[in-house]
Every structure is written in structure tokens, then in C-alpha cells.
């Protein structure tokens, strides 16, 4: 699967399927601090991503 990180760099991941939460943790991100889009659609952390998916990790900006 193709993974687009918050800094716009790309990475290929190993074999899937895998849950979004596991993928995010394996990449070193806190699942609470990011949202994930699979093939252009936002998904929850229990969604499953496959080898053919494009996954974009988007960092959440906190502030007030």
C-alpha cells in the first residue's frame, strides 16, 4: 500500500490487510493525534486497509 505521511513524503508498507490503528502505531504516530484517509475517504481506526489502498495520514492541529 502507498502511505502519504503528514510531511507529504511517501512510503510503501508491508503486507496487509491491517487495521488503521495498527498501521498508524507501527509508523510511530499516536492514533489520537492523526486522522486517516483511505483512497480519499476518511476512515476510523478500526477500518482495515489492503495492499492496493492509498493511505494518507493527516496530523490534527490542536489549538484554541
CHARMM-style PDB file with segment names, atoms N, HN, CA, C and O in Angstrom:
ATOM      1  N   UNK     1       0.841  -1.173   0.000  1.00  0.00      PROA
ATOM      2  CA  UNK     1       0.000   0.000   0.000  1.00  0.00      PROA
ATOM      3  C   UNK     1       0.884   1.234   0.000  1.00  0.00      PROA
ATOM      4  O   UNK     1       2.001   1.215   0.518  1.00  0.00      PROA
ATOM      5  N   UNK     2       0.383   2.283  -0.575  1.00  0.00      PROA
ATOM      6  HN  UNK     2      -0.524   2.298  -0.995  1.00  0.00      PROA
ATOM      7  CA  UNK     2       1.112   3.552  -0.607  1.00  0.00      PROA
ATOM      8  C   UNK     2       0.637   4.396   0.569  1.00  0.00      PROA
ATOM      9  O   UNK     2      -0.563   4.589   0.765  1.00  0.00      PROA
ATOM     10  N   UNK     3       1.580   4.889   1.338  1.00  0.00      PROA
ATOM     11  HN  UNK     3       2.555   4.732   1.179  1.00  0.00      PROA
ATOM     12  CA  UNK     3       1.257   5.712   2.508  1.00  0.00      PROA
ATOM     13  C   UNK     3       1.828   7.096   2.287  1.00  0.00      PROA
ATOM     14  O   UNK     3       3.010   7.252   1.982  1.00  0.00      PROA
ATOM     15  N   UNK     4       0.972   8.111   2.444  1.00  0.00      PROA
ATOM     16  HN  UNK     4       0.011   7.985   2.692  1.00  0.00      PROA
ATOM     17  CA  UNK     4       1.407   9.502   2.359  1.00  0.00      PROA
ATOM     18  C   UNK     4       1.424  10.052   3.777  1.00  0.00      PROA
ATOM     19  O   UNK     4       0.387  10.137   4.436  1.00  0.00      PROA
ATOM     20  N   UNK     5       2.601  10.419   4.233  1.00  0.00      PROA
ATOM     21  HN  UNK     5       3.443  10.349   3.697  1.00  0.00      PROA
ATOM     22  CA  UNK     5       2.795  10.890   5.609  1.00  0.00      PROA
ATOM     23  C   UNK     5       2.448  12.375   5.727  1.00  0.00      PROA
ATOM     24  O   UNK     5       2.323  13.062   4.713  1.00  0.00      PROA
ATOM     25  N   UNK     6       2.292  12.877   6.957  1.00  0.00      PROA
ATOM     26  HN  UNK     6       2.394  12.319   7.781  1.00  0.00      PROA
ATOM     27  CA  UNK     6       1.943  14.287   7.142  1.00  0.00      PROA
ATOM     28  C   UNK     6       2.920  15.267   6.500  1.00  0.00      PROA
ATOM     29  O   UNK     6       2.522  16.373   6.134  1.00  0.00      PROA
ATOM     30  N   UNK     7       4.183  14.888   6.358  1.00  0.00      PROA
ATOM     31  HN  UNK     7       4.506  13.990   6.655  1.00  0.00      PROA
ATOM     32  CA  UNK     7       5.157  15.800   5.733  1.00  0.00      PROA
ATOM     33  C   UNK     7       5.159  15.676   4.207  1.00  0.00      PROA
ATOM     34  O   UNK     7       6.057  16.195   3.545  1.00  0.00      PROA
ATOM     35  N   UNK     8       4.162  14.994   3.653  1.00  0.00      PROA
ATOM     36  HN  UNK     8       3.433  14.572   4.191  1.00  0.00      PROA
ATOM     37  CA  UNK     8       3.963  14.786   2.217  1.00  0.00      PROA
ATOM     38  C   UNK     8       4.913  13.766   1.594  1.00  0.00      PROA
ATOM     39  O   UNK     8       4.865  13.547   0.384  1.00  0.00      PROA
ATOM     40  N   UNK     9       5.774  13.139   2.392  1.00  0.00      PROA
ATOM     41  HN  UNK     9       5.813  13.317   3.376  1.00  0.00      PROA
ATOM     42  CA  UNK     9       6.630  12.084   1.857  1.00  0.00      PROA
ATOM     43  C   UNK     9       5.806  10.810   1.716  1.00  0.00      PROA
ATOM     44  O   UNK     9       4.778  10.649   2.374  1.00  0.00      PROA
ATOM     45  N   UNK    10       6.263   9.909   0.854  1.00  0.00      PROA
ATOM     46  HN  UNK    10       7.098  10.040   0.319  1.00  0.00      PROA
ATOM     47  CA  UNK    10       5.549   8.664   0.595  1.00  0.00      PROA
ATOM     48  C   UNK    10       6.369   7.480   1.084  1.00  0.00      PROA
ATOM     49  O   UNK    10       7.599   7.514   1.118  1.00  0.00      PROA
ATOM     50  N   UNK    11       5.656   6.449   1.454  1.00  0.00      PROA
ATOM     51  HN  UNK    11       4.656   6.422   1.426  1.00  0.00      PROA
ATOM     52  CA  UNK    11       6.291   5.222   1.913  1.00  0.00      PROA
ATOM     53  C   UNK    11       5.422   4.047   1.484  1.00  0.00      PROA
ATOM     54  O   UNK    11       4.196   4.154   1.458  1.00  0.00      PROA
ATOM     55  N   UNK    12       6.043   2.951   1.154  1.00  0.00      PROA
ATOM     56  HN  UNK    12       7.039   2.865   1.175  1.00  0.00      PROA
ATOM     57  CA  UNK    12       5.308   1.722   0.870  1.00  0.00      PROA
ATOM     58  C   UNK    12       5.305   0.871   2.133  1.00  0.00      PROA
ATOM     59  O   UNK    12       6.323   0.754   2.815  1.00  0.00      PROA
ATOM     60  N   UNK    13       4.153   0.279   2.440  1.00  0.00      PROA
ATOM     61  HN  UNK    13       3.326   0.374   1.886  1.00  0.00      PROA
ATOM     62  CA  UNK    13       4.046  -0.545   3.640  1.00  0.00      PROA
ATOM     63  C   UNK    13       4.118  -2.019   3.260  1.00  0.00      PROA
ATOM     64  O   UNK    13       3.945  -2.397   2.101  1.00  0.00      PROA
ATOM     65  N   UNK    14       4.373  -2.818   4.253  1.00  0.00      PROA
ATOM     66  HN  UNK    14       4.514  -2.511   5.194  1.00  0.00      PROA
ATOM     67  CA  UNK    14       4.442  -4.253   4.065  1.00  0.00      PROA
ATOM     68  C   UNK    14       3.080  -4.854   3.790  1.00  0.00      PROA
ATOM     69  O   UNK    14       2.124  -4.140   3.489  1.00  0.00      PROA
ATOM     70  N   UNK    15       2.999  -6.151   3.893  1.00  0.00      PROA
ATOM     71  HN  UNK    15       3.776  -6.731   4.137  1.00  0.00      PROA
ATOM     72  CA  UNK    15       1.763  -6.842   3.530  1.00  0.00      PROA
ATOM     73  C   UNK    15       0.594  -6.473   4.431  1.00  0.00      PROA
ATOM     74  O   UNK    15       0.759  -6.282   5.636  1.00  0.00      PROA
ATOM     75  N   UNK    16      -0.557  -6.377   3.851  1.00  0.00      PROA
ATOM     76  HN  UNK    16      -0.691  -6.532   2.872  1.00  0.00      PROA
ATOM     77  CA  UNK    16      -1.789  -6.137   4.572  1.00  0.00      PROA
ATOM     78  C   UNK    16      -2.595  -7.413   4.518  1.00  0.00      PROA
ATOM     79  O   UNK    16      -2.060  -8.427   4.070  1.00  0.00      PROA
ATOM     80  N   UNK    17      -3.807  -7.435   4.930  1.00  0.00      PROA
ATOM     81  HN  UNK    17      -4.242  -6.612   5.294  1.00  0.00      PROA
ATOM     82  CA  UNK    17      -4.537  -6.309   5.497  1.00  0.00      PROA
ATOM     83  C   UNK    17      -4.125  -6.019   6.943  1.00  0.00      PROA
ATOM     84  O   UNK    17      -3.630  -6.889   7.659  1.00  0.00      PROA
ATOM     85  N   UNK    18      -4.344  -4.786   7.337  1.00  0.00      PROA
ATOM     86  HN  UNK    18      -4.747  -4.078   6.755  1.00  0.00      PROA
ATOM     87  CA  UNK    18      -4.005  -4.346   8.680  1.00  0.00      PROA
ATOM     88  C   UNK    18      -4.993  -3.255   9.072  1.00  0.00      PROA
ATOM     89  O   UNK    18      -5.503  -2.537   8.212  1.00  0.00      PROA
ATOM     90  N   UNK    19      -5.265  -3.129  10.376  1.00  0.00      PROA
ATOM     91  HN  UNK    19      -4.851  -3.713  11.074  1.00  0.00      PROA
ATOM     92  CA  UNK    19      -6.157  -2.059  10.811  1.00  0.00      PROA
ATOM     93  C   UNK    19      -5.422  -0.729  10.749  1.00  0.00      PROA
ATOM     94  O   UNK    19      -4.194  -0.672  10.819  1.00  0.00      PROA
ATOM     95  N   UNK    20      -6.193   0.326  10.619  1.00  0.00      PROA
ATOM     96  HN  UNK    20      -7.191   0.280  10.563  1.00  0.00      PROA
ATOM     97  CA  UNK    20      -5.622   1.667  10.584  1.00  0.00      PROA
ATOM     98  C   UNK    20      -4.857   1.944  11.869  1.00  0.00      PROA
ATOM     99  O   UNK    20      -3.763   2.505  11.823  1.00  0.00      PROA
ATOM    100  N   UNK    21      -5.407   1.565  13.009  1.00  0.00      PROA
ATOM    101  HN  UNK    21      -6.296   1.109  13.046  1.00  0.00      PROA
ATOM    102  CA  UNK    21      -4.735   1.813  14.281  1.00  0.00      PROA
ATOM    103  C   UNK    21      -3.365   1.139  14.331  1.00  0.00      PROA
ATOM    104  O   UNK    21      -2.387   1.754  14.758  1.00  0.00      PROA
ATOM    105  N   UNK    22      -3.287  -0.113  13.901  1.00  0.00      PROA
ATOM    106  HN  UNK    22      -4.081  -0.613  13.554  1.00  0.00      PROA
ATOM    107  CA  UNK    22      -2.011  -0.831  13.899  1.00  0.00      PROA
ATOM    108  C   UNK    22      -1.019  -0.169  12.954  1.00  0.00      PROA
ATOM    109  O   UNK    22       0.150  -0.001  13.298  1.00  0.00      PROA
ATOM    110  N   UNK    23      -1.473   0.205  11.778  1.00  0.00      PROA
ATOM    111  HN  UNK    23      -2.424   0.068  11.498  1.00  0.00      PROA
ATOM    112  CA  UNK    23      -0.596   0.862  10.809  1.00  0.00      PROA
ATOM    113  C   UNK    23      -0.042   2.166  11.357  1.00  0.00      PROA
ATOM    114  O   UNK    23       1.155   2.435  11.256  1.00  0.00      PROA
ATOM    115  N   UNK    24      -0.920   2.971  11.937  1.00  0.00      PROA
ATOM    116  HN  UNK    24      -1.892   2.752  12.019  1.00  0.00      PROA
ATOM    117  CA  UNK    24      -0.506   4.271  12.485  1.00  0.00      PROA
ATOM    118  C   UNK    24       0.511   4.079  13.610  1.00  0.00      PROA
ATOM    119  O   UNK    24       1.519   4.783  13.659  1.00  0.00      PROA
ATOM    120  N   UNK    25       0.258   3.146  14.498  1.00  0.00      PROA
ATOM    121  HN  UNK    25      -0.561   2.573  14.458  1.00  0.00      PROA
ATOM    122  CA  UNK    25       1.199   2.877  15.600  1.00  0.00      PROA
ATOM    123  C   UNK    25       2.535   2.347  15.075  1.00  0.00      PROA
ATOM    124  O   UNK    25       3.594   2.741  15.563  1.00  0.00      PROA
ATOM    125  N   UNK    26       2.485   1.454  14.080  1.00  0.00      PROA
ATOM    126  HN  UNK    26       1.625   1.134  13.684  1.00  0.00      PROA
ATOM    127  CA  UNK    26       3.716   0.908  13.503  1.00  0.00      PROA
ATOM    128  C   UNK    26       4.570   1.996  12.847  1.00  0.00      PROA
ATOM    129  O   UNK    26       5.794   1.877  12.789  1.00  0.00      PROA
ATOM    130  N   UNK    27       3.925   3.052  12.354  1.00  0.00      PROA
ATOM    131  HN  UNK    27       2.931   3.148  12.400  1.00  0.00      PROA
ATOM    132  CA  UNK    27       4.645   4.160  11.731  1.00  0.00      PROA
ATOM    133  C   UNK    27       5.141   5.183  12.757  1.00  0.00      PROA
ATOM    134  O   UNK    27       5.827   6.140  12.401  1.00  0.00      PROA
ATOM    135  N   UNK    28       4.790   4.977  14.031  1.00  0.00      PROA
ATOM    136  HN  UNK    28       4.232   4.200  14.320  1.00  0.00      PROA
ATOM    137  CA  UNK    28       5.281   5.849  15.092  1.00  0.00      PROA
ATOM    138  C   UNK    28       4.400   7.035  15.421  1.00  0.00      PROA
ATOM    139  O   UNK    28       4.853   7.986  16.057  1.00  0.00      PROA
ATOM    140  N   UNK    29       3.151   6.994  14.999  1.00  0.00      PROA
ATOM    141  HN  UNK    29       2.782   6.221  14.482  1.00  0.00      PROA
ATOM    142  CA  UNK    29       2.215   8.083  15.295  1.00  0.00      PROA
ATOM    143  C   UNK    29       1.248   7.662  16.387  1.00  0.00      PROA
ATOM    144  O   UNK    29       0.943   6.479  16.537  1.00  0.00      PROA
ATOM    145  N   UNK    30       0.767   8.640  17.151  1.00  0.00      PROA
ATOM    146  HN  UNK    30       1.015   9.601  17.029  1.00  0.00      PROA
ATOM    147  CA  UNK    30      -0.271   8.408  18.148  1.00  0.00      PROA
ATOM    148  C   UNK    30      -1.615   8.476  17.420  1.00  0.00      PROA
ATOM    149  O   UNK    30      -1.919   9.506  16.819  1.00  0.00      PROA
ATOM    150  N   UNK    31      -2.426   7.422  17.451  1.00  0.00      PROA
ATOM    151  HN  UNK    31      -2.179   6.585  17.939  1.00  0.00      PROA
ATOM    152  CA  UNK    31      -3.700   7.435  16.738  1.00  0.00      PROA
ATOM    153  C   UNK    31      -4.632   8.581  17.137  1.00  0.00      PROA
ATOM    154  O   UNK    31      -5.500   8.967  16.355  1.00  0.00      PROA
ATOM    155  N   UNK    32      -4.465   9.124  18.336  1.00  0.00      PROA
ATOM    156  HN  UNK    32      -3.760   8.811  18.972  1.00  0.00      PROA
ATOM    157  CA  UNK    32      -5.301  10.233  18.787  1.00  0.00      PROA
ATOM    158  C   UNK    32      -4.907  11.534  18.090  1.00  0.00      PROA
ATOM    159  O   UNK    32      -5.726  12.448  17.989  1.00  0.00      PROA
ATOM    160  N   UNK    33      -3.678  11.631  17.614  1.00  0.00      PROA
ATOM    161  HN  UNK    33      -3.013  10.889  17.697  1.00  0.00      PROA
ATOM    162  CA  UNK    33      -3.176  12.867  17.022  1.00  0.00      PROA
ATOM    163  C   UNK    33      -3.262  12.947  15.511  1.00  0.00      PROA
ATOM    164  O   UNK    33      -2.793  13.917  14.915  1.00  0.00      PROA
ATOM    165  N   UNK    34      -3.867  11.925  14.870  1.00  0.00      PROA
ATOM    166  HN  UNK    34      -4.249  11.137  15.355  1.00  0.00      PROA
ATOM    167  CA  UNK    34      -3.969  11.932  13.411  1.00  0.00      PROA
ATOM    168  C   UNK    34      -5.346  11.450  12.965  1.00  0.00      PROA
ATOM    169  O   UNK    34      -6.065  10.787  13.712  1.00  0.00      PROA
ATOM    170  N   UNK    35      -5.694  11.803  11.725  1.00  0.00      PROA
ATOM    171  HN  UNK    35      -5.110  12.342  11.118  1.00  0.00      PROA
ATOM    172  CA  UNK    35      -6.832  11.189  11.061  1.00  0.00      PROA
ATOM    173  C   UNK    35      -6.284  10.522   9.806  1.00  0.00      PROA
ATOM    174  O   UNK    35      -5.213  10.882   9.316  1.00  0.00      PROA
ATOM    175  N   UNK    36      -7.024   9.553   9.295  1.00  0.00      PROA
ATOM    176  HN  UNK    36      -7.893   9.261   9.693  1.00  0.00      PROA
ATOM    177  CA  UNK    36      -6.523   8.755   8.176  1.00  0.00      PROA
ATOM    178  C   UNK    36      -7.578   8.704   7.078  1.00  0.00      PROA
ATOM    179  O   UNK    36      -8.764   8.503   7.338  1.00  0.00      PROA
ATOM    180  N   UNK    37      -7.113   8.893   5.841  1.00  0.00      PROA
ATOM    181  HN  UNK    37      -6.150   9.057   5.630  1.00  0.00      PROA
ATOM    182  CA  UNK    37      -7.974   8.737   4.667  1.00  0.00      PROA
ATOM    183  C   UNK    37      -7.492   7.529   3.872  1.00  0.00      PROA
ATOM    184  O   UNK    37      -6.298   7.382   3.610  1.00  0.00      PROA
ATOM    185  N   UNK    38      -8.422   6.678   3.495  1.00  0.00      PROA
ATOM    186  HN  UNK    38      -9.391   6.798   3.707  1.00  0.00      PROA
ATOM    187  CA  UNK    38      -8.135   5.522   2.647  1.00  0.00      PROA
ATOM    188  C   UNK    38      -8.784   5.788   1.300  1.00  0.00      PROA
ATOM    189  O   UNK    38     -10.005   5.908   1.202  1.00  0.00      PROA
ATOM    190  N   UNK    39      -7.961   5.879   0.261  1.00  0.00      PROA
ATOM    191  HN  UNK    39      -6.969   5.782   0.340  1.00  0.00      PROA
ATOM    192  CA  UNK    39      -8.459   6.137  -1.091  1.00  0.00      PROA
ATOM    193  C   UNK    39      -9.356   7.376  -1.145  1.00  0.00      PROA
ATOM    194  O   UNK    39     -10.362   7.399  -1.854  1.00  0.00      PROA
ATOM    195  N   UNK    40      -8.967   8.411  -0.377  1.00  0.00      PROA
ATOM    196  HN  UNK    40      -8.150   8.391   0.199  1.00  0.00      PROA
ATOM    197  CA  UNK    40      -9.679   9.689  -0.415  1.00  0.00      PROA
ATOM    198  C   UNK    40     -10.852   9.819   0.529  1.00  0.00      PROA
ATOM    199  O   UNK    40     -11.500  10.865   0.553  1.00  0.00      PROA
ATOM    200  N   UNK    41     -11.148   8.791   1.311  1.00  0.00      PROA
ATOM    201  HN  UNK    41     -10.621   7.941   1.291  1.00  0.00      PROA
ATOM    202  CA  UNK    41     -12.277   8.828   2.239  1.00  0.00      PROA
ATOM    203  C   UNK    41     -11.771   8.634   3.661  1.00  0.00      PROA
ATOM    204  O   UNK    41     -10.999   7.713   3.928  1.00  0.00      PROA
ATOM    205  N   UNK    42     -12.209   9.507   4.583  1.00  0.00      PROA
ATOM    206  HN  UNK    42     -12.836  10.256   4.366  1.00  0.00      PROA
ATOM    207  CA  UNK    42     -11.800   9.366   5.978  1.00  0.00      PROA
ATOM    208  C   UNK    42     -12.327   8.060   6.547  1.00  0.00      PROA
ATOM    209  O   UNK    42     -13.459   7.660   6.276  1.00  0.00      PROA
ATOM    210  N   UNK    43     -11.484   7.396   7.345  1.00  0.00      PROA
ATOM    211  HN  UNK    43     -10.564   7.721   7.565  1.00  0.00      PROA
ATOM    212  CA  UNK    43     -11.860   6.122   7.945  1.00  0.00      PROA
ATOM    213  C   UNK    43     -11.544   6.143   9.437  1.00  0.00      PROA
ATOM    214  O   UNK    43     -10.729   6.941   9.900  1.00  0.00      PROA
ATOM    215  N   UNK    44     -12.197   5.258  10.179  1.00  0.00      PROA
ATOM    216  HN  UNK    44     -12.859   4.609   9.803  1.00  0.00      PROA
ATOM    217  CA  UNK    44     -11.946   5.137  11.614  1.00  0.00      PROA
ATOM    218  C   UNK    44     -10.746   4.227  11.849  1.00  0.00      PROA
ATOM    219  O   UNK    44     -10.272   3.548  10.937  1.00  0.00      PROA
ATOM    220  N   UNK    45     -10.266   4.227  13.086  1.00  0.00      PROA
ATOM    221  HN  UNK    45     -10.651   4.778  13.826  1.00  0.00      PROA
ATOM    222  CA  UNK    45      -9.053   3.452  13.375  1.00  0.00      PROA
ATOM    223  C   UNK    45      -9.282   1.942  13.355  1.00  0.00      PROA
ATOM    224  O   UNK    45      -8.316   1.179  13.341  1.00  0.00      PROA
ATOM    225  N   UNK    46     -10.534   1.495  13.353  1.00  0.00      PROA
ATOM    226  HN  UNK    46     -11.319   2.115  13.365  1.00  0.00      PROA
ATOM    227  CA  UNK    46     -10.785   0.059  13.256  1.00  0.00      PROA
ATOM    228  C   UNK    46     -11.005  -0.404  11.810  1.00  0.00      PROA
ATOM    229  O   UNK    46     -11.241  -1.588  11.570  1.00  0.00      PROA
ATOM    230  N   UNK    47     -10.929   0.521  10.850  1.00  0.00      PROA
ATOM    231  HN  UNK    47     -10.738   1.483  11.045  1.00  0.00      PROA
ATOM    232  CA  UNK    47     -11.040   0.162   9.432  1.00  0.00      PROA
ATOM    233  C   UNK    47      -9.817  -0.650   9.011  1.00  0.00      PROA
ATOM    234  O   UNK    47      -8.738  -0.516   9.588  1.00  0.00      PROA
ATOM    235  N   UNK    48     -10.003  -1.482   8.010  1.00  0.00      PROA
ATOM    236  HN  UNK    48     -10.880  -1.591   7.541  1.00  0.00      PROA
ATOM    237  CA  UNK    48      -8.922  -2.330   7.507  1.00  0.00      PROA
ATOM    238  C   UNK    48      -8.434  -1.771   6.175  1.00  0.00      PROA
ATOM    239  O   UNK    48      -9.231  -1.452   5.293  1.00  0.00      PROA
ATOM    240  N   UNK    49      -7.106  -1.656   6.039  1.00  0.00      PROA
ATOM    241  HN  UNK    49      -6.458  -1.915   6.755  1.00  0.00      PROA
ATOM    242  CA  UNK    49      -6.511  -1.212   4.781  1.00  0.00      PROA
ATOM    243  C   UNK    49      -5.798  -2.390   4.121  1.00  0.00      PROA
ATOM    244  O   UNK    49      -5.217  -3.245   4.789  1.00  0.00      PROA
ATOM    245  N   UNK    50      -5.860  -2.407   2.803  1.00  0.00      PROA
ATOM    246  HN  UNK    50      -6.332  -1.712   2.260  1.00  0.00      PROA
ATOM    247  CA  UNK    50      -5.313  -3.503   2.000  1.00  0.00      PROA
ATOM    248  C   UNK    50      -4.069  -3.037   1.248  1.00  0.00      PROA
ATOM    249  O   UNK    50      -3.750  -1.848   1.231  1.00  0.00      PROA
ATOM    250  N   UNK    51      -3.379  -3.978   0.633  1.00  0.00      PROA
ATOM    251  HN  UNK    51      -3.639  -4.944   0.647  1.00  0.00      PROA
ATOM    252  CA  UNK    51      -2.171  -3.672  -0.129  1.00  0.00      PROA
ATOM    253  C   UNK    51      -2.421  -2.725  -1.289  1.00  0.00      PROA
ATOM    254  O   UNK    51      -1.514  -1.991  -1.681  1.00  0.00      PROA
ATOM    255  N   UNK    52      -3.626  -2.720  -1.850  1.00  0.00      PROA
ATOM    256  HN  UNK    52      -4.362  -3.317  -1.531  1.00  0.00      PROA
ATOM    257  CA  UNK    52      -3.917  -1.893  -3.020  1.00  0.00      PROA
ATOM    258  C   UNK    52      -4.404  -0.496  -2.661  1.00  0.00      PROA
ATOM    259  O   UNK    52      -4.673   0.303  -3.558  1.00  0.00      PROA
ATOM    260  N   UNK    53      -4.524  -0.179  -1.368  1.00  0.00      PROA
ATOM    261  HN  UNK    53      -4.305  -0.828  -0.640  1.00  0.00      PROA
ATOM    262  CA  UNK    53      -5.048   1.115  -0.935  1.00  0.00      PROA
ATOM    263  C   UNK    53      -3.978   2.195  -0.913  1.00  0.00      PROA
ATOM    264  O   UNK    53      -2.788   1.923  -0.759  1.00  0.00      PROA
ATOM    265  N   UNK    54      -4.451   3.445  -1.073  1.00  0.00      PROA
ATOM    266  HN  UNK    54      -5.418   3.666  -1.197  1.00  0.00      PROA
ATOM    267  CA  UNK    54      -3.599   4.602  -0.811  1.00  0.00      PROA
ATOM    268  C   UNK    54      -4.075   5.189   0.512  1.00  0.00      PROA
ATOM    269  O   UNK    54      -5.253   5.510   0.673  1.00  0.00      PROA
ATOM    270  N   UNK    55      -3.157   5.324   1.448  1.00  0.00      PROA
ATOM    271  HN  UNK    55      -2.201   5.063   1.317  1.00  0.00      PROA
ATOM    272  CA  UNK    55      -3.482   5.784   2.794  1.00  0.00      PROA
ATOM    273  C   UNK    55      -2.778   7.108   3.048  1.00  0.00      PROA
ATOM    274  O   UNK    55      -1.565   7.224   2.872  1.00  0.00      PROA
ATOM    275  N   UNK    56      -3.554   8.107   3.467  1.00  0.00      PROA
ATOM    276  HN  UNK    56      -4.540   8.013   3.610  1.00  0.00      PROA
ATOM    277  CA  UNK    56      -2.977   9.413   3.788  1.00  0.00      PROA
ATOM    278  C   UNK    56      -3.161   9.659   5.279  1.00  0.00      PROA
ATOM    279  O   UNK    56      -4.273   9.582   5.801  1.00  0.00      PROA
ATOM    280  N   UNK    57      -2.051   9.957   5.959  1.00  0.00      PROA
ATOM    281  HN  UNK    57      -1.148  10.019   5.535  1.00  0.00      PROA
ATOM    282  CA  UNK    57      -2.098  10.267   7.389  1.00  0.00      PROA
ATOM    283  C   UNK    57      -2.020  11.778   7.537  1.00  0.00      PROA
ATOM    284  O   UNK    57      -1.109  12.423   7.018  1.00  0.00      PROA
ATOM    285  N   UNK    58      -2.994  12.333   8.256  1.00  0.00      PROA
ATOM    286  HN  UNK    58      -3.735  11.810   8.677  1.00  0.00      PROA
ATOM    287  CA  UNK    58      -3.111  13.784   8.410  1.00  0.00      PROA
ATOM    288  C   UNK    58      -3.012  14.118   9.893  1.00  0.00      PROA
ATOM    289  O   UNK    58      -3.805  13.640  10.705  1.00  0.00      PROA
ATOM    290  N   UNK    59      -2.034  14.940  10.233  1.00  0.00      PROA
ATOM    291  HN  UNK    59      -1.390  15.329   9.575  1.00  0.00      PROA
ATOM    292  CA  UNK    59      -1.848  15.334  11.637  1.00  0.00      PROA
ATOM    293  C   UNK    59      -2.932  16.339  12.020  1.00  0.00      PROA
ATOM    294  O   UNK    59      -3.236  17.259  11.259  1.00  0.00      PROA
ATOM    295  N   UNK    60      -3.504  16.157  13.191  1.00  0.00      PROA
ATOM    296  HN  UNK    60      -3.257  15.410  13.809  1.00  0.00      PROA
ATOM    297  CA  UNK    60      -4.536  17.068  13.703  1.00  0.00      PROA
ATOM    298  C   UNK    60      -3.848  18.230  14.400  1.00  0.00      PROA
ATOM    299  O   UNK    60      -2.953  18.032  15.221  1.00  0.00      PROA
ATOM    300  N   UNK    61      -4.273  19.443  14.067  1.00  0.00      PROA
ATOM    301  HN  UNK    61      -5.000  19.604  13.400  1.00  0.00      PROA
ATOM    302  CA  UNK    61      -3.731  20.642  14.718  1.00  0.00      PROA
ATOM    303  C   UNK    61      -4.653  21.021  15.881  1.00  0.00      PROA
ATOM    304  O   UNK    61      -5.832  21.315  15.685  1.00  0.00      PROA
ATOM    305  N   UNK    62      -4.102  21.009  17.072  1.00  0.00      PROA
ATOM    306  HN  UNK    62      -3.144  20.771  17.232  1.00  0.00      PROA
ATOM    307  CA  UNK    62      -4.862  21.377  18.262  1.00  0.00      PROA
ATOM    308  C   UNK    62      -4.574  22.841  18.583  1.00  0.00      PROA
ATOM    309  O   UNK    62      -3.472  23.337  18.347  1.00  0.00      PROA
ATOM    310  N   UNK    63      -5.542  23.494  19.102  1.00  0.00      PROA
ATOM    311  HN  UNK    63      -6.437  23.090  19.293  1.00  0.00      PROA
ATOM    312  CA  UNK    63      -5.317  24.885  19.493  1.00  0.00      PROA
ATOM    313  C   UNK    63      -6.608  25.517  19.957  1.00  0.00      PROA
ATOM    314  O   UNK    63      -7.665  24.887  19.961  1.00  0.00      PROA
ATOM    315  N   UNK    64      -6.504  26.741  20.338  1.00  0.00      PROA
ATOM    316  HN  UNK    64      -5.645  27.253  20.335  1.00  0.00      PROA
ATOM    317  CA  UNK    64      -7.704  27.391  20.837  1.00  0.00      PROA
ATOM    318  C   UNK    64      -7.719  28.835  20.526  1.00  0.00      PROA
ATOM    319  OT1 UNK    64      -8.669  29.533  20.880  1.00  0.00      PROA
TER     320      UNK     64
END
